[in-house]
């Protein structure tokens, strides 16, 4: 056996040992509780440690696929680190064991620093790390015996025997870890049971129903974004690598902090209240000019202002810190949530169905006019009335602004950038939004010429985006089109590009196409 082959086989032992760590940890978490699962805890801790600029870059490059990218990168890092540990254990023991021990300690820290964690939650990672170290040491020992047996010396055990012993360990341990780990991971996620609960749930009829979308609010143009975003297509940007699975029967919401009357309600009590329907367009602060991190849906929920009025906020309070079951927090201005003209909701329904798990089931916040990072807390469990001077939401200490009002913006949906279209009349169309203010006008500029006014679809409300179209008699060649919007207050989008950080992007969306 060559030295190079031996190094690769030692690295393989390290990778198999890492699979054992994860598989055993997931299996033990079945006994301790899903909160003890280290897989997504480590990923969440990495998210917290990564600089905001890196997160913004990943979201801008991969959009809603950011979590898959992160998990892929983490997987590659685990394989590389485990392979290195295996190679070191073969050449310079016990450095491989040291690396596994340090990784296990990092996993325990990741688990125990999650919201609501208990000391027992660290047990799966500890047991998994011990099992991985045992497999690492046994595997390297068998590899060493195989190498020695392959040397020409009298009295040596047949190389085939040692080879078979090594391969049996690595194949059986690796395959068993994958099977056990995958099965335990699925059971720990608990999504199946909660999905069944959600599917059986029948939402009450709203006390105040939203009017149906008028025919004139949606333009029939191929390639134009639908006025209502289907649940399956609604963007998802949050810090949860693993979608929380919350049984609505055990869900509770607390209203705490600077209030005269602390409140705690359960899901049945919330559904018994007079619910209202309201269509709202939500936008992620990471949405770049022309981006698709935006969606419009019909929400069913209870006005947050009514619950806060029952709690009676104390003088001096100016912020509500909302908390998700996974520990995410958002700071929302108290005056916005108390405003009678703002339909900020404790939402339980989305487009006529209970909230999808990935969009916050059983309860989330929906606040018109504010970016999601300061208002759209999913899997909501607490509203703490406090002050901006005393508390910060998750993203504020990471460099984002504290209040987050949505900025006026517009986008060209069709033609797509780089498209080729036929000569004749071309429908240039898209959407514009200025949530809680409303869009008054949209203008289009072709090839740097005069700005011309587009035709607007009917407005549903100031809280939703608005479709627009400009029909242009196209000529042969390559053309550049820009769009800008003006809100109901007469404010027009500026030309200068501003990146999403720290309080939302600005600038004119521009596309090019050929005829």
N, C-alpha and C positions, 0 to 999 in steps of 0.2 A: 504494500500500500504506500503510495507516495505521500510526502508531507502535505502537499496541496490537497489531496483527497481527504486526508485526515482532518485538515482544518475545516473543510466544507461539511464533513460529517459531524464534527463537533458543533459547528454552527447550527446544523439541523437539530441536534439534541437540544440546544438552547431554545429553538423555536417550538419544539414539541413540549418542552418544559413550560414555556409561556402559555401554550394552549391548555396545559393541565391546570395552571394557576387560574385562568379564566373559567374553565369548565367546572372545577371544584368550587370556586367562589360562587358561581351562579347556582350550583346545586345546594350549597349550604344556605344561600340566601332564601331558598324555598322554605327552610325551617325557621330562620331568623326573621325574615320579612324582606320584601322587595327593596326596601330602602338600603339594605346591606349590599346590594349588587354594585360592584366597583366599576363596571364597564362605562356607564354613562356618567358616573360621579367623576371619574378621572377626566372625561371629555369636558364636563361642565367646569371643572376647576381650571383646565387649560384655557377655556374661553375667558374665564375671569382674569387669567394672568396675561393673556395676549394683549398687546397694546391696541388701543382703539383704532389707530391707523391701519393696522393689519386686518382687523375685523372689517373695516369699511372697504378695504381693497378686495377682500374675499367676497363680500356681498355684491360689490359693483361688478366683479368678474363672473360670479356664478349665481347671483340672485337667490331664488328660493332653494337652489341646490347647495347652499353653503354648508349645511349640516352633513350632507353626504361627502362633501369634499373634506371637511374636518375629520370625519370618522375614517376616511380613506388614508389621510395623512397620518393620523394616529396609528392606524393599523400598520402602515409602512414603518413608522418609527419603532413600534413594538417589535416587529420582525427584525429590524436592524439591531436594536439593542439586545434582544434575546440571542440573536446569532453571535454578536460580539461576546456576550456573557458565556456562551457555550465554548467559543474558541479560547477565551481566557481561562476558563475552568480546566481545559485540556492542557494548556501550556503553563499556566501560572496559578494553580489553585491556591487559595479559595476565592480568587477575584470574581469568578462567575457567580459564586454564592453571594458575595458582597453586593454585586449589581442586582441580583434578584431580591435580596433583603431590602436594599434601598428603594427599589421599585415598589415592593410590597408596602413599605412605610409610606411612600407617596400615595399609594392607593388608599391606605387607612386614613390618612389626612384628608384626602378628597371626599371620602364617605362621611367622616365625622364632622366635616365643616359644612355639610349640606343643611339646609333648613330643616329643623325638626328631628335631626339625627340623635340617636342614643348611643351609649358606649357599646351596646351589643351589636350595633350595625357594623362595627369594625371586624367582627369575628369571621365573616366569609372571606374577606381579603387575607386575613392572617392565616387561616386554614389553607386557603388556596396557595399562598406563598410558600408555606411549609411543604405542601405536596409537590409544588413545582421544584423546589430545591432538592427534595428527595429524588425525583425523576432525573433531574440534572446530574446529580452525583452518580446515580446508578448507571445512567446512560453513558457518561464519560468513562466510568470504570469498565463497562463492557466494551466500549470502543478501544480503550487502551489494551485490553486483553486480546482483542481481535488483531490489533497492530502487532503485538508481541508474538502472537501465534503465527502470523504471516512471515516472520523472520525464519530463515533456514537454520534451525538449531535442534538438536536431538531432544527428545522428551517433550516437545511442545504439543499442546492440544491442537487437534486439527483445526486449521483456520475456518473451515466451513461451519464448525460447531459454534465458534465465537461469533462468526458473521451472522449465523441464524439467530443467536441469542440477542445480538444488538438490533437486528432488523425487527425481530418480534416485539421488543420493547418499544421501539420508536413508532412502529405502525399501529400497534394495539393502543398505546398511550395516546397517540395523536388522534386516531379515529374515535376512540371512546370519549376523549375530551370534546371533540367537535360535536358528537351526537348528544352527550349529556349537557354540554354547555348551551347548545342551540335550543334543546328542549326546555331546559330550566329558564333560559332567557325569555322564551315565549311565555312561559307560565308566570315568571316574575313581572313581565309587562302588564299582565292582567287585562289587556285590551279586549280580549274576547268577551269576558264576563261583563265588563262595563259597556261594551258595544251592544250587547243584548239588552242591558238595562235601558240604554238610550233608544234602541229600536222599539222597545215596548212603550216608551213614554208618549203620552198623549198630552200635548200642550193645551191649556185652556184658551178659549176664544178671547181676543183682546177686548177690553172695555172700550178702547178707542182704536178703531181699525184705521190703517192708512188707506187713503184713496187709491184706487187702481191706477197703474201707470197709463197715462193718456196716450193714445196712438201717436200723437204728434211729438211725444218725447223721445221716440226712437226712430232713427232714420234707417231706411232699408238700403244699405250700401255694403256690398261685399268687402270684407276685410276690416270693417269698422267694429270696434269693441262693443259688445252688447251693453245695453243700458243697465241691466242687472247682471252681476257676475255670478255664475253658478257656484255653488259651494265647493265643488271639486276643483274649480279653477281659481278660487280666491287665494291671493298670495299669502304666504306664511313666513314671517320673520320674527323669531323670538330666541330666547337663550336656552330653551329646553331641547336638549339632544334627544331625550326620551319623552314622548308625550305623556303627561300625567294621566293616570286612570283613576277617576274619582267616582265612587258610587254616590249617586244623588241622594240616596237614603241616609248616608252618613255625613253629607256636606253641611257645613255651618258657615255663616258669615257673621263676623264680629265688627261692630262699630265702636272704636275705642278712642283714647286720647283726650283731647280737649273738648269734652262733651259733658253736658249735665246728666244725660241719661244713656249710659252704655247700652248697646243693643246686641242681641244675638238671635239670629233667625235661621231656620232650616229651610230646605228646599220646598217642602209642602207649604210652609207659611208664605214663602215668596210667591209661589204660584197662585195662592189664594188672594193675593192683592190685585187691585185693578191694573192690569197690564196694558201697555199701549204698543202700537206698531209705529215704526218710523224708519224711513229709508235714509241711510247715511253712507257716504263715501269715505272709506278709511284710507289713509296714506301713511306709508313708512317714511320716516325722516331720511332713510338711506336711499330713497328713490331719486335717482339722478334725472337730469333733464331728458325727457323722452322715455323714461323708464316705465316699467310695468308693475312696480311694487305699490299698487293701488287697486281698490276694488269697491264696488257698490253693491249693497245688499239691503234687504228688508229685515229689520231687527225687531224682535218682540222682547219687551222687558218692562221693568218697573223703574220709574224715574228715581234717580239717585237723590235728587233734591228732597223727595218726600221722606226717604229714610233718614237723611241728614237732619231734616226739620224735626223729626221725632226724637233724634238724639240731642238736639239743641246745642250747636257748636258754641263754645265760649268765646268771649271777646278776645281779640288778638290772634285768633287762629286764621290762617290764610292759605293753608294747603291740606290736601288729603293724600296721605301716603297709602296707596293700595298695594296689597301683598298677594302674590300667587302662592299656591301650595308648594311650588318648587323654590321659593325664596326670592323670586324676582320682585322688584318694587318699582313703582312709578309715582311721581309727585305731580298732582293735578291741582291747579288753582281752585280754592274753595269757592270763590265767587262764580266761577264758571259752572260748577256743579250745582250751585244753589239758584242759578239764574232761571227764572220762569220761562224764558224764551229759548232755552237750550235743552233739547231733549237728550240729556245724558242718561244712559240706561244701565241697569243691571240686566244685561241681556241673557235670555234663556233660549231664544229661538233665532234662526237665521234662514231667511227665504222659505218660511213656512214649516221648517223642520227644527227639532231640537238641535242645539249647537253641535257641530261635529267635534269629535274629541280633540282634533288638532287645532280647533279654533276656540277652545275654552270650556268645553262641557264640564260641569253643568251650568256654570255662570261666569260671565266675563263682563268687562266694562266696554261701553261704546260711548264716545264723547265727540260730538260734531265739532269740527274746527281745530282740533289738536292732533298733532302727530301721535302715533301709537305709543312711542316710547315714554310719553308722559301721561298716557290716558287709557290705553287699551289693554289693561291687565287681564290676562286669561287665567282660568282656573282660580278665580278670586276667592280668598278666604278672610281677608281683613281690610277694613277701611279705618285708618288711624287719622283723626283730625289733629293737625299739628301746625307747624310754621316752617316756611322755607328756610328761616334762619336756624332751625333746629334739626332738620332732617333733609335727606337727599334721596332721590330715586336712584335706581341701579346705574343709569347712564350718566347722570350729572357729574359724579366725581371722575368719570372716564372721559371728560372733555366736552360733553354735549350741554347745550343750554338748558336752563331749569324749566322753562315754561312751554316752549314748543308750539306756537300757533302755526297752522298750516299756511304755506305761502301760495299765492296765486300762481297757477301754472297751466300749460296747455301742451298738447301732444298731437303729432301727426301719426295716424294709424295706417292710412293707405293713401298713395302707394307706399310700399315698404322701401326702406333705404336700399338703394342699389337695384331696384326692380327695373324691369323693361316693360313698357306698356305700349299699346297700339296708338296710332295717330287718331285724332278726333277729340271729342270731349272726354276729359278725365275728371273723375270725382276725387278731389283731394279732401280727405275727411279725418276727423279725430275727435278728441274729447278735451274739455277744459274744465278746471275746477278752482273754486275759491270758497271752500266749505265755510258755512255759516255767514257768508257775505253774499255769495251769488255771482254768477258770470253775466255781464251785461253785453259784451261784444267780443267777437273773435275776428282777427284780421290775418290775411295771408299775403306773403310777398314772394313773387316768382322772379328768380334770376336778378335779384337786387333792385327790382322796379318799385312801383308805387305799392303801398299797402292797400289792399282791397278787403272790404268787409265780407265775411263768410255768412252763410245762412245758419242760424241757430235753431236747433230743435227746441221744442217747448221745455220749459224748466219744470222739474218735479218739485224741487224746493231749493232753498239756498244751501242746504246741507248735502246736495248731491252734485256729481259732475254733470256736464251738459255736452251733448253731441253737437258737432258742427260739420258743414260741408261747403266747399267752394268748387264749382264746376268750371273747369278751365279748358279752353280749346287748345290742345297741345300741338306743338310743332316739332319736327324732327330735331334730334340732338339730345344733349345731356342738360338737364335742368336742376336747379337748386330751389327748394321751397323752404320758407321759414313761417312760423306761426307765433302769434302773440295774442294774449287775452287782456281784457279790461274788466275789472270787477264792478259790482253794483255801486261802489263808492267813487267810481271814475278813475281808479288807479290802474295804470297799464304796466304790464311786465316790462322790466328793463332788459337791455341787450346783454349786459355784462354777465359772463358766466360766473357763478358762485357754486363751489362744491357742496355736497350734502352736509358735511361737518362744518360748524357745530349746530346749525339750526335749520337745515334744509337747503336744497339747491335752488338756484335761480338762473334765468337765461332763456333765450329763444330756442325752441327745438328746430333743428334743420335736417332735411334729408335731401338726397340726390337720386334722380332716376333718369332713365333714358327712354326716348320715344323712337 
